[in-house]
Amino acid sequence: MSKPTDYFEAERYFRGGFLLLVFGGVLVLLPVALAFGNGFRSPRALAAVLIVYATGVAVAVVVILRNARARTNISAGRLAGIPVDARQRKLRRSIRTLQLGVVFFGLVLVYALWDTRNDPWPPRLVGASVNLLFQASMIWSIRILQKQLKRGDADHRQ
C-alpha cells in the first residue's frame, strides 16, 4: 500500500536541500567576505573563492533537482491518493512562493549591481551569476509545477 504523502516528502526534500545550500553558503562566504573586508584577502582571491563557490552551487543545484525529481517520479504513480483540491492548492502556493522569490532576487540583483557600480567587476560578475542561477532554477521549478497543475486539471476534467 502506498502512502499519499510521498509527493509531499519529495517536496520537503527539495525545500530542505535548498535551505541547506543557502545556509551552507552563508557559513562559507561569511568568513571570506569578512576577511576581504578587513584586508586579509585580495579582490582576486575573493573572486576565485566566489567562482569556486558558484561552481559548487551549480553542481549542488543539479544534484538536488535530480534527486527531487527521482523522488517525485517514484511517487508519481501514487498521487491518486491525494485529494485533487489539496494537491492543486499546494501546487498553486508553491508557484506563488517561487514567483515571489524570482521578483525578490531580481530586485536584489538590481540593487546589488547599483550599490557596487564602482567596485571591481569580477566579484560583481560572480554575484550576479549566482543570483541569476537561483532565478533560473526557480523559473524552471515554476514551469514544472505549472505543467503538473495543468496535467492535474486535465485529469480532473476527464
PyMOL commands that set and color helices and strands:
alter all, ss='L'
color gray80, all
select helices_A, chain A and resi 6-37+43-76+79-81+84-115+121-157
alter helices_A, ss='H'
color red, helices_A
deselect
rebuild
show_as cartoon
